[in-house]
Amino acid sequence: MVGHAFSWSVSRHDSFASCRRRYYYSYYAAVEDPEIQRLKRLSALPMWAGNVVHETIEEILKTRDAIPSATEQEAIVHAAVHSRMLGEWRESEAGSRRFRLFEHEYQTPVEPEDKKILVGIVMRSLRHFFKSDLLRELYAAGRERWLTVEDLVSFEVAGVNVYLRMDVAFRDREGRVVIVDWKTGRGEGRFNEVQLAGYALYAARAGWVGSPEEIQTRLAYLAIPRYVQRQVNQKQLDQARAFIQKSAGTMKSLLLDP
């Protein structure tokens, strides 16, 4: 095994907690085996829908200085489904190495109804995103008050590099830091709280706020839509730090050379 620096992320923890074999293949074997690397990149249908929504929103926020008009919004939704999804579906069917669905790789039939549900999730999520007060608040704050849009950042916890990528964070009119996570699923994920606490931990470390109470997190379940708003306190940050430290320690304890 070629040596590489150990790091921690929520997705790494999720992989480790759900299946140790999957974790080994994803974070160790994939480094040296191109076929495992290819299989690691396979996308299941719900994950694909989530990626389409996230990447469309990222592009809007990075390229538009104002909320698109109603006509433009529909054109964006239409393009996400009819251009991008249709194109990627055909690419996957053809056996592409760039984009491949799990269902095509393992020849799992996809019912027309399942395709309709998927397209519905993407269209609803994007339409709800455009209608959301959150988007209006984000643009009203002004781009100069945006702190991050999908940037990969890292910070240290007990000597371990922690990587995270916030969907968007901005400073509102009252001076609070608002950290937003777009979701296309319906339920609370197992690690949503840990993820948001990790974001808040980074915000505090980066000097964005003087105290944790100045941070607010928003989980935006776009497909429903439902918006969960929470305040942050020092106890949550301490718990997040302890959680990361313990999780990283358990991962490292399985290594021949931690």
Summary of the structure (lengths in Angstrom):
residues: 258
radius of gyration: 19.6
end to end distance: 12.7
largest distance: 58.1
contacts: 733
relative contact order: 0.13
helix: 56%
strand: 17%
